[in-house]
Amino acid sequence: MIRHRYGDRYLHNGALEIGFRGLELSEDLLLIGHFIFDFIFTMYVFIKISSLNWKSNFDK
């Protein structure tokens, strides 16, 4: 935050104001998106590893 030198606690500028409700919503969406990406990426890795192991069993 930018402090105002004449005693105001914070500099009042509409361009710098952030709505906290919108910020909380975006943080929630970011967290949900992270978990979805993590789940899909983990499943992709397990499927790739299992398919490699499955193919290597037939090469013997």
N, C-alpha and C positions, 0 to 999 in steps of 0.2 A: 504494500500500500504506500501511496505517496503522502507524506505528512505536509500539512500546510504550516507555514512559518508564523502565521498571525493568530494562532490559538485554536483554529478549527482542528478537530481531531483528524479528519481526513479531507483531502482535496475533493470538492464536489464537482465532478465532471461526468455528464451523462454518458460519454463514450467509454469511461472507465468503469462504470457501474456494472456489476454482475448480479443477476438475479439468482439468489441461492437456491430457490426451488428448481430452476432450470439446471443449475449445476448439479444438484443432487440427482435429478432425473438422468442427466447425461452420465454421471458416475455409475448409476445403477445399470444403465444400458451397456456401458463399457464393461462392467463386471459380468453381466449376463453374456455378452458377446465373447468375452474371454473364456468363460466356461464352455460355451458351445464350441468355440474353436479348439480348445484343449481336448474336449471329448472326441470331436471328429478327427483331429490330428492323431490322437492316441489310437483310435480304432484303425485308422489308415496304416499306422506303423505296425500294429499287430497283424493286420491282414497281409501286409507286404512280407513280414517276417515269416508268417505261417505259410504263405504261398512259396517262398523261397525254400523253406524246409520241405514242403510237399514235393516240389520239383526235384530237389536234391535226392529224395528217397528213390525216385524212379531212375536216376542216373547211375545208381549202383548196380 
